[in-house]
Amino acid sequence: MIARGQQLSLIAIKRCLLRGLVLPAFYVGSAMAADMPVKAPPVTAAPAPYNWTGFYLGLNAGGAWGYSGDPLTTVACSPATFASTYICTTSAADAAALAAAGTGSMSASGFTGGVQGGYNLQSNNAVYGVELDFESLHLRPSRSVSGTYPVGGIGISSPFTINESASTDWLFTARGRLGWAFNTLLVYATGGVAVTDLKASNSYTDPTPAAGTWAASATKAGWTVGSGVEWAFSKTWTAKIEYLYVDFGSVTANGTITPGPGYAQAISTKTDLTAQIARAGINHKF
């Protein structure tokens, strides 16, 4: 039989042999594992860039600021006959005072909103397009001025009042668009034709009493330029903000001031109108 001391020695020898075999194998395995290539994660394809090409239809709403820079009133003093020149009878200075009072600026603000539709064509980052829109456009600039004739005379009272106004109710534009796409963001300039029905209304009173009204209305084809930013927040929906400057030109109203039977004073007023429009919109792309 093996003595107890010998058994302990054999056990110690076995443990040393195991350590000598296992530890080197562990280190070799670790080194081999470190040298093995790591498996790469699966590659995810990048999303395709947004394409702006296509038809669209949408709605918009915003504010408009109208300005009539120089309603020009002209008092006709030729031919200078007593029956046909009520204001000019006493002095041409009275006619000049009335014309000056009837010449001046006026402004107003209002709501605008409507529908738009168009088509875009994208080539690389450049985007070309055309857009039509029809809007409600309520602008009512007006002014009222009282003056005093510098001369006056028989049949003519010194004070007088002249009223002027312009108005629109709708707006149609046909515009080209040229933009640059930053994937889902489009920055663009726009310009084209702007059409509205421009109305002008004028009146005169004095204590004589003399009074007169003269008005005009015409469908005017003017022009517009502007710019905007549009963002595609989904494959089929975009949102935009836009600024437009619109010039409608002018209309001329002709009329008379009559203090009584047999007397009439010819008078006319030329009224222009421009507008600045800021609006936001949403479009559905087809």
C-alpha positions as a Python dict, from the first residue, in 0.01 Angstrom:
ca = {
    (1, 'M'): (0, 0, 0),
    (2, 'I'): (100, 354, -78),
    (3, 'A'): (161, 563, 219),
    (4, 'R'): (-57, 871, 275),
    (5, 'G'): (237, 1103, 210),
    (6, 'Q'): (302, 937, -123),
    (7, 'Q'): (-69, 974, -223),
    (8, 'L'): (-55, 1348, -153),
    (9, 'S'): (259, 1376, -362),
    (10, 'L'): (92, 1195, -655),
    (11, 'I'): (-212, 1428, -635),
    (12, 'A'): (14, 1736, -640),
    (13, 'I'): (200, 1601, -940),
    (14, 'K'): (-128, 1542, -1128),
    (15, 'R'): (-244, 1900, -1058),
    (16, 'C'): (79, 2043, -1188),
    (17, 'L'): (51, 1832, -1504),
    (18, 'L'): (-307, 1951, -1561),
    (19, 'R'): (-206, 2316, -1518),
    (20, 'G'): (80, 2267, -1758),
    (21, 'L'): (-154, 2128, -2021),
    (22, 'V'): (-470, 2341, -1975),
    (23, 'L'): (-320, 2691, -1930),
    (24, 'P'): (-108, 2685, -2248),
    (25, 'A'): (-409, 2552, -2440),
    (26, 'F'): (-623, 2839, -2302),
    (27, 'Y'): (-369, 3103, -2404),
    (28, 'V'): (-328, 2952, -2749),
    (29, 'G'): (-707, 2943, -2795),
    (30, 'S'): (-738, 3307, -2687),
    (31, 'A'): (-467, 3415, -2928),
    (32, 'M'): (-628, 3224, -3213),
    (33, 'A'): (-964, 3379, -3135),
    (34, 'A'): (-810, 3727, -3138),
    (35, 'D'): (-659, 3660, -3480),
    (36, 'M'): (-987, 3538, -3634),
    (37, 'P'): (-1174, 3798, -3845),
    (38, 'V'): (-1484, 3953, -3687),
    (39, 'K'): (-1800, 3902, -3888),
    (40, 'A'): (-1922, 4239, -4028),
    (41, 'P'): (-2280, 4351, -3955),
    (42, 'P'): (-2523, 4327, -4248),
    (43, 'V'): (-2510, 4630, -4483),
    (44, 'T'): (-2830, 4838, -4490),
    (45, 'A'): (-2900, 5013, -4822),
    (46, 'A'): (-2922, 5394, -4800),
    (47, 'P'): (-3266, 5539, -4878),
    (48, 'A'): (-3305, 5669, -5232),
    (49, 'P'): (-3296, 6050, -5270),
    (50, 'Y'): (-3635, 6220, -5287),
    (51, 'N'): (-3752, 6295, -5640),
    (52, 'W'): (-3964, 6608, -5696),
    (53, 'T'): (-4087, 6509, -6041),
    (54, 'G'): (-4465, 6484, -6069),
    (55, 'F'): (-4800, 6660, -6054),
    (56, 'Y'): (-4933, 6809, -5730),
    (57, 'L'): (-5246, 6979, -5595),
    (58, 'G'): (-5288, 7168, -5268),
    (59, 'L'): (-5426, 7447, -5052),
    (60, 'N'): (-5278, 7768, -4914),
    (61, 'A'): (-5365, 8057, -4681),
    (62, 'G'): (-5195, 8374, -4563),
    (63, 'G'): (-5199, 8752, -4555),
    (64, 'A'): (-5180, 9025, -4819),
    (65, 'W'): (-5071, 9387, -4789),
    (66, 'G'): (-5199, 9617, -5066),
    (67, 'Y'): (-5055, 9955, -5156),
    (68, 'S'): (-5172, 10223, -5398),
    (69, 'G'): (-4872, 10443, -5440),
    (70, 'D'): (-5011, 10741, -5625),
    (71, 'P'): (-5383, 10779, -5703),
    (72, 'L'): (-5354, 11068, -5949),
    (73, 'T'): (-5648, 11306, -5976),
    (74, 'T'): (-5673, 11543, -6271),
    (75, 'V'): (-5917, 11836, -6289),
    (76, 'A'): (-5996, 11935, -6647),
    (77, 'C'): (-5981, 12313, -6689),
    (78, 'S'): (-5982, 12324, -7067),
    (79, 'P'): (-6185, 12442, -7245),
    (80, 'A'): (-6242, 12707, -6978),
    (81, 'T'): (-6613, 12768, -7020),
    (82, 'F'): (-6819, 12874, -6720),
    (83, 'A'): (-7074, 12596, -6758),
    (84, 'S'): (-6820, 12316, -6794),
    (85, 'T'): (-6553, 12417, -6539),
    (86, 'Y'): (-6713, 12455, -6198),
    (87, 'I'): (-6387, 12443, -5999),
    (88, 'C'): (-6186, 12638, -6255),
    (89, 'T'): (-6440, 12924, -6284),
    (90, 'T'): (-6271, 13144, -6025),
    (91, 'S'): (-5906, 13035, -6037),
    (92, 'A'): (-5687, 12757, -6170),
    (93, 'A'): (-5532, 12751, -5821),
    (94, 'D'): (-5858, 12597, -5691),
    (95, 'A'): (-5829, 12317, -5948),
    (96, 'A'): (-5468, 12261, -5845),
    (97, 'A'): (-5572, 12236, -5479),
    (98, 'L'): (-5834, 11972, -5562),
    (99, 'A'): (-5590, 11775, -5779),
    (100, 'A'): (-5328, 11782, -5502),
    (101, 'A'): (-5579, 11658, -5243),
    (102, 'G'): (-5679, 11374, -5475),
    (103, 'T'): (-5321, 11256, -5525),
    (104, 'G'): (-5166, 11042, -5251),
    (105, 'S'): (-5097, 10693, -5126),
    (106, 'M'): (-5325, 10448, -4946),
    (107, 'S'): (-5280, 10096, -4811),
    (108, 'A'): (-5467, 9806, -4654),
    (109, 'S'): (-5417, 9445, -4545),
    (110, 'G'): (-5640, 9143, -4585),
    (111, 'F'): (-5674, 8764, -4604),
    (112, 'T'): (-5577, 8549, -4898),
    (113, 'G'): (-5629, 8178, -4947),
    (114, 'G'): (-5710, 7929, -5219),
    (115, 'V'): (-5593, 7632, -5423),
    (116, 'Q'): (-5283, 7564, -5629),
    (117, 'G'): (-5165, 7294, -5864),
    (118, 'G'): (-4867, 7231, -6087),
    (119, 'Y'): (-4596, 7005, -6218),
    (120, 'N'): (-4228, 6965, -6127),
    (121, 'L'): (-3946, 6810, -6329),
    (122, 'Q'): (-3619, 6728, -6151),
    (123, 'S'): (-3284, 6699, -6328),
    (124, 'N'): (-3001, 6621, -6086),
    (125, 'N'): (-3054, 6886, -5816),
    (126, 'A'): (-3230, 7138, -6043),
    (127, 'V'): (-3611, 7143, -6032),
    (128, 'Y'): (-3818, 7310, -6305),
    (129, 'G'): (-4190, 7359, -6273),
    (130, 'V'): (-4506, 7551, -6347),
    (131, 'E'): (-4781, 7641, -6100),
    (132, 'L'): (-5132, 7785, -6127),
    (133, 'D'): (-5330, 7917, -5831),
    (134, 'F'): (-5666, 8083, -5773),
    (135, 'E'): (-5713, 8282, -5454),
    (136, 'S'): (-5956, 8485, -5253),
    (137, 'L'): (-5784, 8825, -5220),
    (138, 'H'): (-5971, 9091, -5020),
    (139, 'L'): (-5789, 9425, -5027),
    (140, 'R'): (-5964, 9758, -4961),
    (141, 'P'): (-5714, 10048, -4945),
    (142, 'S'): (-5884, 10388, -4907),
    (143, 'R'): (-5825, 10751, -4810),
    (144, 'S'): (-6034, 11058, -4732),
    (145, 'V'): (-5885, 11406, -4760),
    (146, 'S'): (-6039, 11744, -4682),
    (147, 'G'): (-5895, 12059, -4830),
    (148, 'T'): (-5956, 12428, -4874),
    (149, 'Y'): (-5967, 12622, -5198),
    (150, 'P'): (-5708, 12902, -5188),
    (151, 'V'): (-5928, 13146, -5385),
    (152, 'G'): (-6294, 13047, -5372),
    (153, 'G'): (-6566, 13266, -5509),
    (154, 'I'): (-6931, 13294, -5599),
    (155, 'G'): (-7090, 12952, -5604),
    (156, 'I'): (-6782, 12781, -5463),
    (157, 'S'): (-6741, 12713, -5093),
    (158, 'S'): (-6386, 12707, -4958),
    (159, 'P'): (-6379, 12359, -4790),
    (160, 'F'): (-6415, 12031, -4981),
    (161, 'T'): (-6367, 11654, -4924),
    (162, 'I'): (-6248, 11392, -5170),
    (163, 'N'): (-6264, 11014, -5106),
    (164, 'E'): (-6074, 10746, -5294),
    (165, 'S'): (-6060, 10367, -5270),
    (166, 'A'): (-5941, 10058, -5455),
    (167, 'S'): (-6051, 9698, -5412),
    (168, 'T'): (-5987, 9341, -5525),
    (169, 'D'): (-6172, 9016, -5450),
    (170, 'W'): (-5972, 8745, -5623),
    (171, 'L'): (-5632, 8661, -5766),
    (172, 'F'): (-5513, 8421, -6036),
    (173, 'T'): (-5147, 8355, -6112),
    (174, 'A'): (-4966, 8143, -6370),
    (175, 'R'): (-4602, 8113, -6273),
    (176, 'G'): (-4285, 7932, -6362),
    (177, 'R'): (-4071, 7787, -6081),
    (178, 'L'): (-3697, 7725, -6077),
    (179, 'G'): (-3546, 7559, -5772),
    (180, 'W'): (-3258, 7363, -5622),
    (181, 'A'): (-3331, 7045, -5427),
    (182, 'F'): (-3144, 6945, -5114),
    (183, 'N'): (-3300, 6598, -5108),
    (184, 'T'): (-3637, 6662, -4933),
    (185, 'L'): (-3589, 7040, -4917),
    (186, 'L'): (-3657, 7260, -5221),
    (187, 'V'): (-3559, 7629, -5243),
    (188, 'Y'): (-3711, 7807, -5543),
    (189, 'A'): (-3778, 8135, -5722),
    (190, 'T'): (-4102, 8198, -5907),
    (191, 'G'): (-4252, 8454, -6144),
    (192, 'G'): (-4522, 8503, -6403),
    (193, 'V'): (-4861, 8658, -6473),
    (194, 'A'): (-5103, 8785, -6205),
    (195, 'V'): (-5467, 8863, -6285),
    (196, 'T'): (-5739, 9034, -6078),
    (197, 'D'): (-6047, 9253, -6114),
    (198, 'L'): (-5927, 9595, -5997),
    (199, 'K'): (-6196, 9842, -5891),
    (200, 'A'): (-6153, 10211, -5811),
    (201, 'S'): (-6416, 10438, -5657),
    (202, 'N'): (-6399, 10815, -5593),
    (203, 'S'): (-6632, 11085, -5464),
    (204, 'Y'): (-6638, 11461, -5400),
    (205, 'T'): (-6851, 11683, -5175),
    (206, 'D'): (-6853, 12047, -5065),
    (207, 'P'): (-7110, 12262, -4879),
    (208, 'T'): (-7234, 12440, -5195),
    (209, 'P'): (-7369, 12168, -5221),
    (210, 'A'): (-7172, 12013, -5503),
    (211, 'A'): (-7108, 11643, -5538),
    (212, 'G'): (-6978, 11387, -5779),
    (213, 'T'): (-6877, 11023, -5805),
    (214, 'W'): (-6654, 10848, -6057),
    (215, 'A'): (-6554, 10483, -6065),
    (216, 'A'): (-6390, 10221, -6285),
    (217, 'S'): (-6345, 9845, -6290),
    (218, 'A'): (-6126, 9632, -6516),
    (219, 'T'): (-5975, 9286, -6524),
    (220, 'K'): (-5602, 9355, -6508),
    (221, 'A'): (-5321, 9122, -6611),
    (222, 'G'): (-5011, 9228, -6419),
    (223, 'W'): (-4699, 9044, -6308),
    (224, 'T'): (-4562, 8871, -6001),
    (225, 'V'): (-4225, 8753, -5867),
    (226, 'G'): (-4137, 8573, -5546),
    (227, 'S'): (-3958, 8288, -5374),
    (228, 'G'): (-4031, 8000, -5141),
    (229, 'V'): (-3916, 7691, -4953),
    (230, 'E'): (-4089, 7354, -4977),
    (231, 'W'): (-4031, 7045, -4763),
    (232, 'A'): (-4131, 6688, -4847),
    (233, 'F'): (-4228, 6535, -4514),
    (234, 'S'): (-4348, 6211, -4675),
    (235, 'K'): (-4340, 6047, -5018),
    (236, 'T'): (-4665, 6214, -5124),
    (237, 'W'): (-4704, 6525, -4903),
    (238, 'T'): (-4512, 6852, -4899),
    (239, 'A'): (-4546, 7178, -4705),
    (240, 'K'): (-4430, 7522, -4820),
    (241, 'I'): (-4397, 7888, -4727),
    (242, 'E'): (-4398, 8145, -5005),
    (243, 'Y'): (-4365, 8519, -5069),
    (244, 'L'): (-4504, 8699, -5376),
    (245, 'Y'): (-4487, 9059, -5493),
    (246, 'V'): (-4773, 9147, -5729),
    (247, 'D'): (-4824, 9451, -5954),
    (248, 'F'): (-5168, 9486, -6112),
    (249, 'G'): (-5113, 9811, -6299),
    (250, 'S'): (-5383, 10081, -6281),
    (251, 'V'): (-5734, 10181, -6385),
    (252, 'T'): (-5860, 10531, -6470),
    (253, 'A'): (-6204, 10654, -6360),
    (254, 'N'): (-6365, 10955, -6528),
    (255, 'G'): (-6658, 11156, -6392),
    (256, 'T'): (-6803, 11497, -6315),
    (257, 'I'): (-6870, 11722, -6019),
    (258, 'T'): (-7209, 11894, -6044),
    (259, 'P'): (-7317, 12183, -5817),
    (260, 'G'): (-7648, 12221, -5994),
    (261, 'P'): (-7822, 12221, -6333),
    (262, 'G'): (-7610, 12361, -6612),
    (263, 'Y'): (-7276, 12319, -6435),
    (264, 'A'): (-7031, 12029, -6448),
    (265, 'Q'): (-6665, 11990, -6368),
    (266, 'A'): (-6476, 11709, -6546),
    (267, 'I'): (-6248, 11509, -6317),
    (268, 'S'): (-6056, 11182, -6341),
    (269, 'T'): (-5845, 10964, -6109),
    (270, 'K'): (-5585, 10704, -6205),
    (271, 'T'): (-5551, 10435, -5934),
    (272, 'D'): (-5276, 10172, -5921),
    (273, 'L'): (-5237, 9873, -5689),
    (274, 'T'): (-4952, 9648, -5580),
    (275, 'A'): (-4956, 9376, -5314),
    (276, 'Q'): (-4718, 9170, -5104),
    (277, 'I'): (-4838, 8821, -5016),
    (278, 'A'): (-4701, 8582, -4755),
    (279, 'R'): (-4866, 8242, -4733),
    (280, 'A'): (-4822, 7882, -4626),
    (281, 'G'): (-4946, 7581, -4816),
    (282, 'I'): (-4965, 7204, -4835),
    (283, 'N'): (-4947, 6989, -5148),
    (284, 'H'): (-5032, 6630, -5235),
    (285, 'K'): (-4801, 6482, -5496),
    (286, 'F'): (-4939, 6232, -5747),
}
